[in-house]
């Protein structure tokens, strides 16, 4: 059913192209900036000056540099609309819809030129529908309101508790499944910690690993500590500090974030400030840079295959990097064209599936990506939870059995509203729900019903008009 409609839609798109006006275009690509911040300024200036051609060309460059960014796609549709370029506008809308993005392009007057067509109505309605809740989630527990900026969570089998790390206090809390909270550790002058960004439990070696960084949101932040970051090693049972591993001094800011452990005990950590992966080898007592990737700009979650040969790194803007640790090479994860990998924070491996938490796209969602036998290609896609009512920037989580436990919201905000208590949700990892929700067919059937009603009304109107004409003719006779 869906393929039938898409085929019809593509045919309509090809017909629309026949009647497109010819636009004389001056190529400004040579004068466009080559970095995202400068391009954003250029786009804003062009829009305000009503230089819509430059506005569109700048958005095209931004989309090329950041192909998963939904906002850039949205603005590119607007740019095409302002130039009355229907076909490329519809093409971009269709691309957005097929990748599950949700936007309502009727909310802005800038799209007036491309509306009032069957293509626009159909694709826009599909995108609006993509924002409907799909999948499964339930509340596991809600943290007390005073737990400020929790961003790290893992399961501690030895305590039968979740361990939650906070940015504001630099604390590590033990949280039971009933939500009861006990403080285990807190940043102070003795341990030298700052904000807690990630926690890793190594029960066989009786170790607790903590990545920490001096960032402005930390209550004990001091300007002279800016850019400092370190890995902390604790005794898991006693919580005594074993050793501190600072990032090698290079004069640049660093934020050690998500961690993963190899089978031999190596700790691998991504730097959220710079595209660098560090390794603390099991037999060494210092951090060393393992790789620096020019293909990444904002690294977040990490995961690793059980044999330790392949590591996955999520980037909020550029998708997922596959690192072959054994072969010392890296490549982008091979994906279907319809998969948008933008805005990922959390990344986890479960039964040769990558599970991603996406909060930087609309709708926010948890997705499961089945990998092929090589671990380098996505073979199938399933949503686990999409646009759930509790979602407000879901970020990081932890696997426990067949479930993912994760923060449903973030307390990071740009307004002055008091922070809300953060809820931890549980979503099953073994869901078998289809990627296309059952409402899709219902929607298409409803469209067909409405079209038939319009056709019937048109036939009745035509019949009534014909009857009236015949009556007039008879009266004249």
N, C-alpha and C positions, 0 to 999 in steps of 0.2 A: 504493500500500500504506500509506504513512504517513498520507495524508489519511483513509483508511478508519478507521484506528485513532484518529486525532484526533477524527473525527466521533463514533465510538462513545464515546470518552472524554468529550466534551462532553455527550453524552446522559446518561451516568452521572452527571456532575456535576449536571445539572439534576434528576435523580431524587433525588440525595443531599439537595438543598435542601428537598425536601418534608418530610423527617423532622428538620429542624434544630430544636433547642430555641429558644424565644424568650428572648432575654437582655434584661433591663431595663438600659438604658444611660443613663448620665449623661454629657452632653456636657461634656468638660473642655477642649475646644479653645481656649476663650477664655483659659484660664489657662496654656496651654502656652507655653514660651519661643519666640522667633522666630529663634533661631540654633542651629546644629548643636552646638557644644560644650555649651551649656546643655541642649539636648534629650537629649544622651547621658547627662548627669548625671541628668536627670529619669527617663530610661528605666531606668537602673541602680538608682536609688532605688526606683522603683515595683516592679521585679522583686524586689528584696530584701525589700520589704514585702509581697510577694505580692498587690499591687494590679494584677492582670493586665489589668484594663480600661484603666487609665491607661497601663500598659506598652504595650498594643496601640495606643492612640490616639497615644502619643508616637512609636512606630515608624512609624505611618501618616504622621505629619507629617515625620519624617526621610525616608521614602521619597518624599514629594512634593517635598521640597527637593533630594534627591540620588537621582533616579530610577534611575541606573545602578549604585548601590552595592550589590553582591551581598550583603554582610554585613547590610545593613539589610533586604534582602528575606528573607534566611535567618532573621533575628531576628523579622521580622513573621510568618513562618509559625509559628514557635514561639509567638508571642503568641496567634495564632488557636488553635493547638492547646491551649494552656493554658486557653482559654475554651471548648474543645470546639466551635469554629466550623469545621466541616469544609469547607463549600463555599468560603469565602474563602481558607482555607489551601490547598486544592487549586488554586484559581484562581491564587494566587501561585506555587505550585510549577510549574504548567503554564507560566506566563509565564517563569519562570526556565529551565525546560527548553527552551522554544522559542527562547530567546536563547542557548542553548549553554552555560549555566552548569553547573558541576559541584559538587554537594553531596550528602552522604549523610545524610539526616534520620533515619536509624535510629541514628545515633551519639549521640543525646541522648535521655534519658528524657523530656524535655519534650514530645516529639511522640507520647507513648503514646496520647493520646486520638484521634488521627487515623489511626493505623495499622490493620492488619488489614482493609483494604479493597482491592479490585482497583485502584481509582484510585490510592491511595497507592503500592501496589507498582509499578504500571506507571510512573508519573511519576518516582518516586524511582530506579528502576532505570535509566531513561533519563538522569537527571542523573548517576548514577554512571558510566554509559558515556561521558558527555561528557568525562570526565577521562582517557579512553584516548588514547594518542599518535595523532596524525593529521598527515598532511602530510610535508614533507621538510626535513631540515636536515643539514648535515655540518660537521665542524670545519674551519675555515680555518687557524687557528693559535691557540696558547695563549700568552698573555703571561707573562713571567717573574714569579714570586711577588712580587718586590720592587716591581713596578709597582703603586702603591697608589691605589685608588679611581679607575680609569679610567672616565670618563663621556662623553667626546667622541671621535668618530671620523669621519674623512673621507678621501677619496682625493685624493692629490696627483699629478696626471698628470705634472707636470714632474720629479718624483723617482721616479715609478713606485713609490710607497710609500703606505701608509696613515699618516695622522697621528693620533696618539692623545693626548688631553689628560687630565691627572689632577687630581683635587681635592687630594690630600694634599700633593703637591710643587709643584703649579702648573707642571708640566712638559709639554712637547710632544715626543713621541717619533715618530721615523720607523720604521715597521715594514714589513718586506718580506713578501711572500706566504709566505715560508718561516719567518716568525716572528722573524727577526733584528731586534734593536732598537738604534736609535741615538738619543741625546738631541740634539734640535735647540735647544730653548729651555727655560729654567727661570726661575721667578719669583725675582727678586732686587731689591736696593735700586736698581739702575740702571734696570731696566724698570718697576718698581713693580707688577708683576702679583701676583695672589693665586691662588686656585684657578681652574683652567681649566674652564669649563662648556661651551663650544662652539668649534669651529674651522671657518672657511670659507676655501676656496682660490679666489682670483680670478686664474687664470693669465693671461688676456688683459691684465690691468692690472698683473700682477706684484705682487699683494698677497696677504698672509696676514692674515686677521682673526681676532681672539681675543676672546671674551667672558669676563670674569673678575670674581670677587667675593670679598670677605673674609668667609669663613664659618668656623665653628668647626672643621671637619674639616681645614682648611689648617694645615700644620705651623708655618708662620710667622705664624699668626694673632695679632693683638694686639687687645685689647678696644677700643682707641680707633679701630680701623678698622671696627668692626662696622657693617654696613649699607652699606658703600661698594662700589661696583661701577663698571666702566668697560669700554669697547670699546678694543682695542689694534690698531693698524695697523702691520704689518711689511712690509718688502720681502721678497717671496717667495723671491727668489734668494739675497740676502745675509743675510737675517734681521735686518737693522738695524731698530731701532724708528723708525717714521716719525712717529707721533703717538698721543697718548692722549686718549680722549674719555670723561670721567667723566659719570656720570648727574648731571643738574642737582640741586644741593643743595636738599632740601625738608624735611629733618629726619626722613625716613622711611627704613626699611631697603629696600635694593634688591638683587636678584640677577639680573643680566643672564644670560639663558640661551640658548636656541636662536635661530639666525639664519637668514635667507634673503636672497638678493640679487635685486633687480629687474633687468630687462634694461638699464636705464640706469645701473646701478652703485650705486643706493641700497642701504644695508644696513638691514634691519628686524629688530628684536630684541624678544623677549618678556621681561618681568620676571617671574621666578618667585615673587617675594615679594608683588608687587602686580599687579592685572590691568591692566597698562599695556603698550602696544607703543611702542617708540622707533624713530625713524628717523635714520640718519646719511645725509643727502642727499649725492649724489656731488659736488655743487658747494659744500658747506658744511663747516665744521670744528667742528661741535658736534652733540650729540644733542638731539633734540626729541621730545616726546611726540606720537605720531601719533594714538593713541586710547586711551581708558580704557573698559573694558567692565564694566558691572555684571552681565553675564551669565556672567562667568568668575570663578573663585576660585583656580585653581591651574594656570596655563598652562605647557605643556611644549613639545611639538614644533610646528614650523611648516613650511608648504610653500607653493608659489606656482605658479600656472599660467604656462606659458612666455611668454605675452604680458605678464605682470606686472599684469594687471587684477584677479585674484582671489587672495587669500591665505587659507590655512586655518590655524587655531590650535586645537590640541588642549588640552583641559582635563581633568585627571584625574577630576574629579567630574561635569562637566556636558556632556561630549561635544566636538563640533567646531563652532567658529564659522567662518562664511564671511564674509570681509571683502571687499566690493566697493570696491577702492581707487579705481577710476575714478569710481564713483557716490557715494563717501563714505558707505556704509551697510554694516550688518552684520546677519546673521541666523544662526540655527542651521542646520546641515546637516540637510536633510530626509531621514529614514531610515525603513525599514520598522520596524514595532513590534517585530519579533523581533530587531532588532540592538541589542546592548548595547555602548555606547561608553565604558564606565567604565575607569578605570585606565590611560589611554594615556600613554606617555612619548614614544616616537619616532613621527613622522609624516612621510610622504614621498609625492611625486607621481611616478607612473610611467604614461605613456601614458593620461592622463586617468583613472587609478585612484589612490585614496588607499590607501597601505599604512600600517597602524598596528601598533605594538608595544604590547600590553596586558599589564602585569604586575600591575595592581591588581584583577584579577578571577580567579576560578577557573573553568576552567583558564587559565593564562597562554598567550597565543597571538599569532601574527602573522596579520593578516587583510588581504585585498585588497578594496577597495570600488570597484566600477565606478561612475563618475559619469555623469549624463546630459549632454546637449549644453550645458546651461546651467552645469554645474559646481556646482550647488547641491543636487542630489538624488542619493541613492544608488540606482542602478538594479539592481545585482546584487552578491552577496556571495560570496566564496570564502575558505576558510581556506588559509593557506600552510604553517603549522606550528603545531600545537596540542599542549600538554602533552609537549613533547619531553623525553627523559631529562636533557638538559643544562640545561634551563630552571631557573633560580633567580633570579627577578627580571630577565628580559631587559629592556634599557632602550633604548639609542639605537644607531643604525647609520648606514650610508651606502650609497647605490646605486653599483654598479659594473657597467656593462653591463646584463645582464638579471638581475642578482643583487642581493640585499640582504645586506650583511655587518653583523653586529650583536653586541653584548655579550650572551652567554648568561646571565650572572649578574652579581650586584652584590656588592661587598665590604662594603657598608654592612650592619651587623648590630647587634643589641641585646645579644648575648651576648659572652662573653670568648673565644670560639674564635678561633684564629689565622686570618687571612683566607686564602681559597683563591685560587690563580691564576685569572685570568679568561680564559675561552675566547671567541674570536670565531667565530661560526657563519656559514655561508653558506646562504641559502635562495633558490631560483629564484623570480623574480617572475612568470614566465609559466606557472605551474602551472595545470592545468585540472581539478584534482580537485574533485568535487562537495562542496557544503557538508555534506550528509548522508552520512556514511561508509557503506561497504558492510556494516558489521557491524549496522546498524540493521535491515535486512530479515532477516538471519540471527537477530537477537535475537527479532524478531516471530515468525518461523517456529518458533523454539525454544519460545516461549511457547505457540504454538498446539499444538505437539507435546505439551508438558507438560499442557495443558488437555485434550487428547484422551486422554492417558494417565489423567488423573484421571477423566474421564467413563467411560472403559472400565472402570477399576477399580470405579467406582460401579455400573455396569451389571452387572458380574460379581458384585459383592457382593449387589446386589438379586436377581439370578437365583439365587444360592446360597441366600439367605434364603427365596425363594419355593419353591425345591426342598425346603428343609428343612421348610417348613410343610406342603407336600404330603405329604412322607414321614411327618410326625407324624400328619397326618390319616388316611393309609392305615393306619398302625400302630394307631390308635384304632379304626378300622373292623374 
